Amino acid sequence: MKNVYDIRYENNLIYVLSSAPEALWQEIYSDTLIIVYLYYLDTLSVYLHYLDGIPEAIHVCLVSSRKEVLREARRHMEASGRKNIRYILKENRGRDVSALLVTCADLIKDYEYVCFLHDKKERSAEVKRDTELWIKNLWGNTVGSAGYIGRVLQLFLENPSLGVLAPPEPVGDHFCTWYGYGWHDSFGITEELVEKLCLDTDIRQDKPPVTIGTALWFRRDALQKLFDHGWEYSDFDDEGLRRQDYLSYGIERIFPYVAQDAGYDTGTVMTEAYAAIQTNYLQHAANLIFKEAEPFFPVNNLADLERYRSNKSSVIEFAKRNQEVYLYGAGTMGQFCLSLLRKENIQPEGFVVSKGGGVSMVDCIPVIELERLEHLPGRAVVITVYALEVQDEIAKLLEERGCQNYIRMWEKGI
């Protein structure tokens, strides 16, 4: 069994959808429910705009723990002539997650396809811009327009193995989730939920989650096991809301693992407009990251990064097996290898170079010309240079001097 993150990548379960005429999917609207949890009165108009675009034939359930929010939402929807809406006042506990798992647990039994959304507010002025983009991500990529909603439902019809479709991980100047840090110290509580629900799934801390923010489309069957648990409001301790082991933080990450247990895949879905924004942002971000990291981590493309990931453990093991280790090459890659080994408490004896050029020490390590290195057959050498043809030349020089105990740091497929 593979991890859901790897499945999404390897099967390219990323869907960029356009809008299309709504009438094409009228026959499945009666099997569809959209649940929305609303809490903030001052930003309500932002979300009402999205609600106005939902096809009339789809049933909508608006949930809140605040009477004034439901009152204003009802006033707006009735003024627009919208029908097929249910309004539910819930206990002010567990926020959006309890709205889905407790308030509406029985309601979803009558539908095959369900969408869940909630409003959001920035925690500080510093992240206001990032949060606004995240809101566009969560809402635009789930209920962006009537035609877009139809295309989402069409995906489910065309792909029986799809159980969950969620917006992409958020991007932003202050957010690290997209870069693989989506656990945010919530892995423990998510793993506890996996055990509590007895899920047959692959969950690992080194593989990031693929649902963040509790906004998603799902087949009821894919997540039925989660709803069958029988959640109650008392399960949610809102005093722990700021802690990373808060129950809701685990639940928002567990959807793909529940779906995998039920035999379904999880994909990511977005509009063409958001895909353009995200692509532009991530290209800019990747440029900044690689440029600033280069002096410390001189890897500037994915192929080299994969080669480094594949080879570093072999280099470390090689160095640990030998008492005297030398690094061939005192340049950028040699110093990079030195930092890698020092993190493992391995101190090389020195750098080896073909010609010294008058340099005797680099980073407190002696630099020794090959011709002056004695007892070479008994030494262990890591060839740190990057260029393959230069590696071959160095290997030939070492072998001519009786040294067979060497490893190439950048050799493909060590």
C-alpha positions as CSV (number, residue, x, y, z in Angstrom):
1,M,0.0,0.0,0.0
2,K,1.4,3.4,-1.0
3,N,1.0,6.7,0.8
4,V,-1.8,9.0,-0.4
5,Y,0.7,11.8,-1.1
6,D,2.7,9.5,-3.4
7,I,-0.4,8.2,-5.1
8,R,-1.6,11.7,-5.9
9,Y,1.9,12.5,-7.4
10,E,2.5,9.3,-9.3
11,N,-1.1,9.1,-10.8
12,N,-1.2,12.9,-11.3
13,L,-4.5,13.3,-9.5
14,I,-4.4,17.1,-9.9
15,Y,-7.3,18.4,-11.8
16,V,-7.6,21.9,-13.3
17,L,-11.2,22.5,-14.4
18,S,-13.0,25.0,-16.5
19,S,-16.6,25.8,-16.2
20,A,-19.2,24.3,-18.5
21,P,-23.0,24.6,-19.1
22,E,-24.8,23.7,-15.9
23,A,-27.6,21.7,-17.5
24,L,-25.3,18.8,-18.3
25,W,-25.3,17.6,-14.7
26,Q,-28.9,18.4,-13.6
27,E,-29.6,14.7,-13.1
28,I,-27.0,14.3,-10.2
29,Y,-27.8,17.5,-8.4
30,S,-30.5,15.8,-6.4
31,D,-27.8,13.5,-5.0
32,T,-25.6,16.4,-4.0
33,L,-25.4,18.4,-0.7
34,I,-23.3,21.4,0.1
35,I,-22.8,22.1,3.8
36,V,-21.4,25.5,4.8
37,Y,-20.4,26.5,8.3
38,L,-20.4,30.3,8.8
39,Y,-19.3,32.1,11.9
40,Y,-18.0,35.6,11.1
41,L,-20.7,38.3,10.5
42,D,-18.3,41.0,9.3
43,T,-17.1,38.9,6.3
44,L,-20.3,37.2,5.5
45,S,-20.8,39.0,2.2
46,V,-17.6,37.3,0.8
47,Y,-19.2,33.9,1.2
48,L,-22.7,34.8,0.2
49,H,-21.3,35.7,-3.2
50,Y,-20.1,32.1,-3.7
51,L,-23.4,30.7,-2.4
52,D,-25.3,32.7,-5.0
53,G,-23.5,30.7,-7.7
54,I,-24.5,27.3,-6.5
55,P,-27.0,25.6,-8.9
56,E,-30.6,25.9,-7.6
57,A,-31.2,22.1,-7.8
58,I,-28.4,21.4,-5.3
59,H,-29.5,21.2,-1.6
60,V,-27.6,23.6,0.7
61,C,-27.3,23.5,4.4
62,L,-26.1,26.6,6.3
63,V,-24.8,25.9,9.8
64,S,-23.7,28.4,12.4
65,S,-23.4,28.7,16.2
66,R,-24.4,32.4,16.0
67,K,-28.1,33.4,15.4
68,E,-27.2,36.7,13.9
69,V,-25.2,35.0,11.2
70,L,-28.0,32.7,10.2
71,R,-30.5,35.5,10.3
72,E,-28.4,37.6,7.9
73,A,-27.7,34.7,5.6
74,R,-31.4,33.8,5.5
75,R,-32.4,37.3,4.7
76,H,-29.9,37.4,1.8
77,M,-30.9,34.0,0.4
78,E,-34.6,34.7,0.6
79,A,-34.2,38.0,-1.0
80,S,-32.5,36.3,-3.9
81,G,-35.3,33.8,-4.2
82,R,-33.0,30.9,-3.3
83,K,-34.8,27.7,-2.2
84,N,-33.5,24.2,-1.2
85,I,-31.7,25.7,1.8
86,R,-31.8,24.4,5.4
87,Y,-30.6,26.6,8.3
88,I,-29.2,24.9,11.5
89,L,-28.1,26.6,14.7
90,K,-25.5,24.4,16.4
91,E,-23.8,24.3,19.7
92,N,-20.8,26.7,19.9
93,R,-18.2,23.9,20.2
94,G,-15.9,22.2,17.7
95,R,-16.5,25.0,15.2
96,D,-16.5,23.9,11.6
97,V,-15.5,20.2,12.1
98,S,-18.3,19.5,14.6
99,A,-20.7,21.1,12.1
100,L,-19.8,18.4,9.6
101,L,-19.3,15.4,11.9
102,V,-21.9,16.1,14.5
103,T,-24.5,18.6,13.3
104,C,-24.9,17.1,9.8
105,A,-23.9,13.5,10.4
106,D,-27.4,12.2,9.8
107,L,-28.2,14.7,7.0
108,I,-25.5,13.4,4.6
109,K,-27.0,9.9,4.6
110,D,-29.5,11.0,1.9
111,Y,-26.8,12.1,-0.5
112,E,-24.1,10.5,-2.6
113,Y,-21.9,13.6,-3.1
114,V,-21.1,16.1,-0.4
115,C,-19.2,19.3,-0.3
116,F,-18.2,21.0,3.0
117,L,-16.9,24.6,3.4
118,H,-16.4,27.1,6.1
119,D,-15.5,30.7,6.5
120,K,-12.1,31.8,7.7
121,K,-10.4,34.8,9.3
122,E,-6.8,35.8,9.6
123,R,-5.1,35.4,13.0
124,S,-3.1,38.7,12.6
125,A,-2.8,41.6,10.2
126,E,0.5,40.1,9.0
127,V,-1.1,37.2,7.4
128,K,-4.2,38.9,6.1
129,R,-3.2,38.9,2.4
130,D,-2.2,35.2,2.6
131,T,-5.4,34.3,4.3
132,E,-7.5,36.1,1.6
133,L,-5.7,34.0,-1.0
134,W,-6.4,30.9,1.0
135,I,-10.1,31.8,1.1
136,K,-10.1,32.1,-2.7
137,N,-8.4,28.7,-2.8
138,L,-10.8,27.0,-0.5
139,W,-14.0,28.5,-1.9
140,G,-13.1,29.2,-5.5
141,N,-11.7,25.7,-6.0
142,T,-14.8,24.0,-4.5
143,V,-17.8,26.1,-5.5
144,G,-16.3,28.7,-7.8
145,S,-19.3,28.7,-10.2
146,A,-22.3,26.6,-11.2
147,G,-20.4,25.3,-14.2
148,Y,-17.4,24.5,-12.2
149,I,-19.4,22.6,-9.6
150,G,-20.8,20.5,-12.5
151,R,-17.3,19.7,-13.7
152,V,-16.3,18.5,-10.2
153,L,-19.3,16.2,-10.1
154,Q,-18.5,15.0,-13.6
155,L,-15.0,14.0,-12.3
156,F,-16.6,11.7,-9.7
157,L,-18.8,10.2,-12.4
158,E,-15.9,9.6,-14.8
159,N,-13.5,8.3,-12.1
160,P,-15.2,5.7,-9.8
161,S,-11.9,5.4,-7.8
162,L,-12.0,9.0,-6.7
163,G,-13.4,9.4,-3.2
164,V,-12.2,12.9,-2.1
165,L,-11.4,16.1,-4.1
166,A,-9.8,18.9,-2.1
167,P,-8.3,22.3,-3.0
168,P,-4.6,22.5,-3.2
169,E,-2.4,23.1,-0.2
170,P,-2.3,26.9,0.5
171,V,0.5,29.1,-0.7
172,G,1.5,32.4,0.8
173,D,4.5,34.4,2.0
174,H,3.9,33.2,5.6
175,F,2.7,29.7,4.9
176,C,5.0,26.6,4.6
177,T,2.4,24.0,4.0
178,W,2.8,23.7,0.3
179,Y,6.5,23.0,0.7
180,G,5.9,19.8,2.5
181,Y,5.3,21.0,6.1
182,G,1.6,20.4,6.3
183,W,1.7,18.4,9.5
184,H,2.4,21.5,11.7
185,D,3.0,19.2,14.7
186,S,-0.4,17.6,14.2
187,F,0.9,14.2,13.0
188,G,0.5,12.7,16.5
189,I,-3.3,13.4,16.8
190,T,-3.9,12.3,13.2
191,E,-2.1,9.0,13.8
192,E,-4.2,8.5,16.9
193,L,-7.3,9.0,14.8
194,V,-6.1,6.4,12.3
195,E,-5.7,3.9,15.2
196,K,-9.0,4.9,16.8
197,L,-10.9,4.3,13.5
198,C,-8.9,1.1,12.7
199,L,-7.9,2.4,9.3
200,D,-6.0,0.2,6.9
201,T,-3.8,3.0,5.4
202,D,-0.3,4.3,4.9
203,I,0.4,7.3,7.2
204,R,3.9,8.5,7.7
205,Q,5.4,11.7,9.1
206,D,7.8,12.1,6.2
207,K,4.9,12.2,3.8
208,P,2.8,15.4,4.1
209,P,-1.0,15.4,4.3
210,V,-2.9,16.4,1.2
211,T,-6.0,18.0,2.8
212,I,-5.6,21.2,4.8
213,G,-8.4,23.5,5.8
214,T,-11.5,21.3,6.0
215,A,-12.8,22.2,2.6
216,L,-13.5,19.3,0.3
217,W,-15.8,17.3,-2.0
218,F,-16.4,13.6,-1.2
219,R,-18.4,10.6,-1.9
220,R,-20.4,9.6,1.1
221,D,-19.2,6.0,0.9
222,A,-15.5,7.1,0.9
223,L,-15.8,8.8,4.3
224,Q,-18.6,6.8,5.9
225,K,-16.3,5.2,8.4
226,L,-15.4,8.6,9.8
227,F,-19.1,9.5,10.3
228,D,-19.9,6.0,11.7
229,H,-17.7,6.8,14.7
230,G,-20.5,8.7,16.3
231,W,-18.8,12.0,17.2
232,E,-20.3,14.3,19.9
233,Y,-19.8,17.9,20.7
234,S,-18.1,16.9,23.9
235,D,-15.3,15.3,21.9
236,F,-14.1,18.8,21.1
237,D,-12.2,20.7,23.8
238,D,-12.1,24.2,22.4
239,E,-9.7,25.4,25.1
240,G,-7.1,23.4,23.3
241,L,-7.7,25.2,20.0
242,R,-4.2,26.7,19.9
243,R,-2.6,23.4,20.5
244,Q,-1.4,21.3,17.6
245,D,-2.9,18.2,19.1
246,Y,-6.5,19.7,18.9
247,L,-8.8,17.1,17.5
248,S,-10.0,19.2,14.6
249,Y,-6.4,19.5,13.2
250,G,-6.2,15.8,13.0
251,I,-9.6,15.4,11.4
252,E,-8.9,17.9,8.6
253,R,-5.8,15.9,7.7
254,I,-7.4,12.4,8.0
255,F,-9.9,12.5,5.1
256,P,-7.6,10.9,2.5
257,Y,-6.6,8.1,4.9
258,V,-10.2,7.3,5.6
259,A,-10.9,7.3,1.9
260,Q,-7.9,4.9,1.3
261,D,-9.3,2.5,3.9
262,A,-12.5,2.5,1.9
263,G,-10.7,1.8,-1.4
264,Y,-10.8,5.3,-2.8
265,D,-8.1,7.8,-4.0
266,T,-7.8,11.5,-3.1
267,G,-7.2,14.2,-5.7
268,T,-6.6,17.9,-5.8
269,V,-9.0,20.2,-7.8
270,M,-8.7,23.8,-8.8
271,T,-10.0,26.4,-11.3
272,E,-8.0,27.5,-14.3
273,A,-7.8,31.0,-12.8
274,Y,-6.4,29.8,-9.5
275,A,-4.0,27.4,-11.3
276,A,-2.5,30.5,-13.0
277,I,-2.1,32.3,-9.7
278,Q,-0.6,29.4,-8.0
279,T,1.8,28.6,-10.9
280,N,3.0,32.2,-11.0
281,Y,3.5,32.3,-7.2
282,L,5.3,29.0,-6.9
283,Q,7.7,29.8,-9.8
284,H,8.6,33.0,-8.0
285,A,9.0,31.3,-4.7
286,A,11.1,28.4,-6.0
287,N,13.5,30.9,-7.6
288,L,13.9,32.8,-4.4
289,I,14.4,29.6,-2.3
290,F,17.0,28.0,-4.6
291,K,19.0,31.2,-5.1
292,E,19.2,31.9,-1.3
293,A,19.9,28.3,-0.5
294,E,22.7,27.9,-3.1
295,P,25.6,28.9,-0.8
296,F,24.6,26.3,1.8
297,F,22.9,23.7,-0.4
298,P,24.4,23.9,-3.9
299,V,21.6,21.9,-5.6
300,N,19.5,23.8,-8.2
301,N,17.3,21.2,-9.9
302,L,15.1,18.3,-9.0
303,A,17.3,15.7,-10.7
304,D,20.3,16.7,-8.6
305,L,18.2,16.8,-5.5
306,E,16.9,13.3,-6.1
307,R,20.5,12.2,-6.7
308,Y,21.6,13.8,-3.4
309,R,18.7,12.1,-1.6
310,S,19.6,8.7,-3.1
311,N,23.4,9.0,-2.5
312,K,23.8,10.8,0.9
313,S,23.1,7.7,3.1
314,S,25.7,5.7,1.1
315,V,28.3,8.4,1.5
316,I,27.6,8.6,5.2
317,E,27.8,4.9,5.7
318,F,31.0,4.7,3.7
319,A,32.6,7.4,5.9
320,K,31.4,5.6,9.1
321,R,33.0,2.4,7.9
322,N,36.4,4.0,7.5
323,Q,38.6,5.5,10.2
324,E,40.5,7.9,7.8
325,V,38.3,9.6,5.3
326,Y,39.5,12.2,2.7
327,L,37.4,14.4,0.5
328,Y,38.6,14.8,-3.1
329,G,37.8,18.4,-4.1
330,A,38.0,21.4,-1.8
331,G,35.5,23.5,-3.7
332,T,31.8,24.1,-3.2
333,M,30.9,20.4,-3.4
334,G,33.8,19.4,-1.2
335,Q,32.7,21.9,1.5
336,F,29.1,20.7,1.1
337,C,30.1,17.1,1.7
338,L,32.2,18.3,4.7
339,S,29.1,19.9,6.3
340,L,27.0,16.7,5.6
341,L,29.6,14.5,7.3
342,R,30.0,16.9,10.3
343,K,26.3,16.7,10.9
344,E,26.9,13.0,11.5
345,N,29.9,13.8,13.8
346,I,32.3,12.6,11.1
347,Q,35.5,14.6,10.8
348,P,37.4,14.0,7.5
349,E,41.2,14.0,7.7
350,G,41.6,16.5,4.9
351,F,40.8,17.6,1.4
352,V,42.7,16.1,-1.5
353,V,43.3,18.1,-4.6
354,S,45.2,17.6,-7.9
355,K,47.0,20.9,-7.4
356,G,47.0,22.9,-4.2
357,G,47.2,26.4,-5.7
358,G,48.8,27.7,-2.5
359,V,45.8,26.9,-0.3
360,S,46.7,24.9,2.8
361,M,43.5,24.9,4.8
362,V,39.7,25.1,4.1
363,D,37.2,25.3,6.9
364,C,39.8,24.2,9.4
365,I,40.6,21.1,7.3
366,P,44.1,20.7,5.7
367,V,44.3,20.7,1.9
368,I,46.7,18.1,0.5
369,E,48.0,17.6,-3.0
370,L,47.5,14.1,-4.3
371,E,51.2,13.7,-5.0
372,R,52.0,14.4,-1.4
373,L,49.4,12.1,0.2
374,E,51.2,9.1,1.6
375,H,49.9,5.6,2.0
376,L,47.1,6.2,-0.4
377,P,46.1,2.6,-0.8
378,G,45.0,2.6,2.8
379,R,42.9,5.7,2.6
380,A,39.2,6.1,2.1
381,V,38.2,8.8,-0.4
382,V,34.9,10.5,-1.2
383,I,35.0,12.0,-4.7
384,T,32.9,15.2,-4.2
385,V,33.2,16.8,-7.6
386,Y,30.0,17.0,-9.7
387,A,31.1,16.7,-13.3
388,L,31.1,13.0,-14.4
389,E,34.1,13.3,-16.7
390,V,36.1,14.9,-13.8
391,Q,35.0,12.1,-11.5
392,D,36.3,9.6,-14.0
393,E,39.7,11.3,-14.2
394,I,40.0,11.4,-10.4
395,A,39.0,7.7,-10.1
396,K,41.7,6.8,-12.6
397,L,44.3,8.8,-10.7
398,L,43.3,7.1,-7.5
399,E,43.4,3.7,-9.0
400,E,46.8,4.3,-10.6
401,R,48.1,5.0,-7.1
402,G,46.6,1.9,-5.7
403,C,43.5,3.4,-4.0
404,Q,40.4,1.3,-4.7
405,N,38.5,2.4,-1.6
406,Y,36.6,5.4,-2.9
407,I,33.0,6.5,-3.5
408,R,31.5,9.1,-5.8
409,M,29.1,11.5,-4.0
410,W,27.3,12.5,-7.3
411,E,27.4,9.2,-9.1
412,K,24.0,8.3,-10.5
413,G,22.4,5.3,-8.7
414,I,24.8,4.5,-5.9
